[in-house]
Amino acid sequence: MKTILITGFEPFGGEKINPALEAITRLESTPIEGAKIITCSVPVVHQKSIDTVIAAIEQHKPDFVMTVGQAGGRTAITPERIAINLDDYRIPDNEGNQVTDQPVVADGPAAYFSTLPIKAMTKAIQDKGIPAQVSSTAGTYVCNHLFYGVQHYLRNSTIGHGFVHIPLMSEQAIDGSKPTLSLDLIVEGLAAAAQAIVSHKQDIDFQGGSIC
């Protein structure tokens, strides 16, 4: 039996909810063939986010880690391809840190690629009738910071790790100003992604590129 650690961020930026945290609350009781899910809440705070996930990894010793965050404005669930070694926060984090043009890890490599089967994950979500795309930018806020930091920590490990961005929940944009997805579909999509992680030792040949 494999173990998947799935993490979700707390609310930030003045929001009262974060779909990532709401989703992982449900995921721990979601059945995955050949695996069990363990979840972890993550603060939207510079280094504390990385430290929290590393502590959970050391405690639970998972086979895979899927970190999850909110991306307001996105229309689909988006497994991320790459994390870059850059912090450039458009808004302060939940403790008021607003880092500008600084590396996540001093002297670290420019970027790390996901070590999860992101295209298999994307197709599995789409096969459920849920919008999904491969993304090649995780931004430069705490989501990318966590993605890069955890990947750096796991750089010599056999533990697979990657980041997934999800759209806002319907309740977060009732004025229709931003695209949303219901929590039920977010949970179903993340469960499909988790199943794909367990089921695919290697990624699949599936179009996931973009023009720009």
C-alpha positions as CSV (number, residue, x, y, z in Angstrom):
1,M,0.0,0.0,0.0
2,K,1.4,3.3,-1.1
3,T,1.0,6.6,0.8
4,I,0.2,9.9,-0.8
5,L,0.7,13.1,1.2
6,I,-1.6,15.8,-0.1
7,T,-1.2,19.3,1.3
8,G,-3.5,22.4,1.0
9,F,-2.9,26.0,1.8
10,E,-4.8,28.0,4.3
11,P,-6.9,31.1,3.2
12,F,-4.8,34.1,2.2
13,G,-5.2,37.5,0.6
14,G,-8.3,38.4,2.6
15,E,-10.2,35.3,1.6
16,K,-12.1,33.4,4.2
17,I,-11.7,30.0,2.4
18,N,-9.2,28.3,0.3
19,P,-10.4,25.5,-2.0
20,A,-7.2,23.6,-1.5
21,L,-7.7,23.3,2.2
22,E,-11.4,22.6,1.7
23,A,-10.6,19.8,-0.8
24,I,-8.0,18.0,1.3
25,T,-10.4,17.9,4.2
26,R,-12.5,15.6,2.0
27,L,-9.7,13.8,0.3
28,E,-8.4,11.9,3.4
29,S,-11.6,9.8,3.3
30,T,-11.6,9.3,-0.5
31,P,-10.7,5.7,-1.5
32,I,-7.7,5.4,-3.9
33,E,-6.8,2.0,-5.3
34,G,-3.5,0.8,-4.0
35,A,-2.9,3.8,-1.8
36,K,-4.0,5.8,1.3
37,I,-4.1,9.6,1.5
38,I,-2.7,11.6,4.3
39,T,-3.3,15.4,4.4
40,C,-1.6,18.4,5.8
41,S,-2.6,22.1,6.2
42,V,0.0,24.6,5.1
43,P,0.4,28.2,6.2
44,V,0.7,30.8,3.4
45,V,3.9,32.0,4.9
46,H,7.4,32.2,3.2
47,Q,9.7,29.6,4.8
48,K,7.1,28.2,7.2
49,S,5.2,26.6,4.2
50,I,8.3,24.6,3.2
51,D,9.1,23.7,6.8
52,T,5.6,22.4,7.4
53,V,5.6,20.1,4.5
54,I,9.1,18.8,5.2
55,A,8.0,18.0,8.7
56,A,4.9,16.1,7.4
57,I,7.2,14.2,5.0
58,E,9.5,13.2,7.8
59,Q,6.6,12.2,10.0
60,H,4.6,10.1,7.5
61,K,7.4,9.0,5.0
62,P,5.1,9.0,2.0
63,D,5.8,7.5,-1.4
64,F,4.4,10.6,-3.1
65,V,3.6,14.2,-2.3
66,M,1.1,16.4,-4.1
67,T,1.0,20.0,-2.9
68,V,-2.1,21.9,-3.9
69,G,-2.9,25.6,-4.1
70,Q,-5.5,28.1,-5.3
71,A,-5.0,30.0,-8.6
72,G,-7.7,32.7,-8.9
73,G,-8.5,33.2,-12.6
74,R,-7.7,29.7,-13.8
75,T,-10.4,27.8,-15.5
76,A,-9.1,24.3,-14.9
77,I,-7.2,22.1,-12.5
78,T,-3.6,22.5,-13.6
79,P,-0.7,20.1,-12.6
80,E,2.4,22.2,-12.7
81,R,5.4,21.3,-14.8
82,I,8.2,23.4,-13.3
83,A,9.1,25.4,-10.2
84,I,11.6,28.3,-10.5
85,N,14.1,29.6,-8.0
86,L,12.4,33.0,-7.6
87,D,10.3,34.7,-5.0
88,D,8.6,37.9,-6.2
89,Y,5.4,38.4,-4.1
90,R,2.7,40.6,-5.6
91,I,1.0,40.7,-2.2
92,P,2.3,40.0,1.3
93,D,2.0,36.5,2.7
94,N,-0.1,35.9,5.8
95,E,2.7,37.2,8.1
96,G,3.3,40.3,6.1
97,N,6.4,39.1,4.2
98,Q,6.6,40.5,0.7
99,V,9.8,39.2,-0.9
100,T,11.0,40.8,-4.1
101,D,13.3,39.2,-6.6
102,Q,15.0,36.8,-4.2
103,P,15.9,33.1,-4.7
104,V,13.9,30.5,-2.9
105,V,17.2,28.7,-2.2
106,A,20.4,30.6,-2.4
107,D,22.7,29.0,-4.9
108,G,20.0,26.5,-5.9
109,P,19.4,25.5,-9.5
110,A,17.3,27.8,-11.7
111,A,14.4,25.4,-11.7
112,Y,13.1,21.9,-10.7
113,F,10.7,19.8,-12.8
114,S,7.8,17.9,-11.2
115,T,8.6,14.3,-10.5
116,L,4.9,13.3,-10.8
117,P,3.3,12.0,-14.0
118,I,1.7,15.3,-14.8
119,K,0.3,14.4,-18.2
120,A,-1.3,11.1,-16.8
121,M,-2.7,13.2,-14.0
122,T,-4.1,15.8,-16.5
123,K,-5.7,13.1,-18.7
124,A,-7.2,11.3,-15.7
125,I,-8.9,14.5,-14.6
126,Q,-10.1,15.2,-18.1
127,D,-11.5,11.6,-18.4
128,K,-13.8,12.5,-15.5
129,G,-15.2,15.3,-17.5
130,I,-13.4,17.9,-15.4
131,P,-11.3,20.7,-17.0
132,A,-7.6,20.1,-16.7
133,Q,-4.4,21.4,-18.4
134,V,-0.7,21.1,-17.8
135,S,0.7,24.4,-16.6
136,S,4.2,25.6,-17.2
137,T,4.2,28.4,-14.6
138,A,3.5,28.1,-10.9
139,G,3.8,31.9,-10.5
140,T,6.3,33.6,-8.1
141,Y,4.2,33.6,-4.9
142,V,4.1,31.1,-2.0
143,C,2.8,28.3,-4.3
144,N,6.0,28.3,-6.4
145,H,8.0,28.9,-3.2
146,L,6.7,25.7,-1.7
147,F,6.9,23.7,-4.9
148,Y,10.6,24.7,-5.4
149,G,11.5,24.3,-1.7
150,V,10.0,20.8,-1.3
151,Q,11.5,19.7,-4.7
152,H,14.9,21.0,-3.5
153,Y,14.5,19.0,-0.2
154,L,13.6,15.9,-2.2
155,R,16.2,16.3,-4.9
156,N,18.1,13.1,-3.9
157,S,15.0,11.2,-2.8
158,T,12.8,8.6,-4.5
159,I,9.7,10.4,-3.2
160,G,7.8,11.8,-6.2
161,H,6.5,15.4,-5.7
162,G,4.6,18.0,-7.7
163,F,2.3,20.9,-7.3
164,V,-1.3,21.3,-8.6
165,H,-3.2,24.5,-8.9
166,I,-7.0,24.6,-8.7
167,P,-9.6,27.2,-9.6
168,L,-11.6,29.2,-7.1
169,M,-14.6,27.6,-5.6
170,S,-18.0,28.8,-6.7
171,E,-18.6,30.6,-3.4
172,Q,-15.5,32.8,-3.9
173,A,-16.7,34.6,-7.0
174,I,-20.5,34.7,-6.9
175,D,-20.5,37.9,-8.9
176,G,-19.2,35.9,-11.9
177,S,-16.0,38.0,-12.2
178,K,-13.7,35.0,-12.1
179,P,-14.0,31.4,-13.3
180,T,-14.9,28.8,-10.6
181,L,-15.3,25.1,-10.1
182,S,-17.5,23.4,-7.5
183,L,-15.8,21.8,-4.5
184,D,-17.2,18.4,-5.5
185,L,-15.5,18.6,-8.9
186,I,-12.2,19.9,-7.4
187,V,-12.2,16.9,-5.0
188,E,-13.1,14.5,-7.7
189,G,-10.3,15.9,-10.0
190,L,-7.7,15.7,-7.3
191,A,-8.7,12.2,-6.4
192,A,-8.3,11.2,-10.1
193,A,-4.9,12.9,-10.1
194,A,-3.9,10.9,-7.0
195,Q,-5.0,7.7,-8.6
196,A,-2.9,8.5,-11.7
197,I,0.1,9.1,-9.6
198,V,-0.2,5.6,-8.1
199,S,-1.0,3.9,-11.4
200,H,1.7,5.3,-13.6
201,K,5.4,4.7,-12.8
202,Q,6.2,6.6,-16.0
203,D,4.3,9.5,-17.5
204,I,2.2,9.0,-20.7
205,D,2.6,10.5,-24.2
206,F,-0.1,13.1,-24.1
207,Q,-0.1,16.6,-25.5
208,G,0.3,19.2,-22.7
209,G,2.2,22.0,-24.3
210,S,1.0,25.6,-25.1
211,I,1.9,28.2,-27.6
212,C,2.4,31.0,-25.1
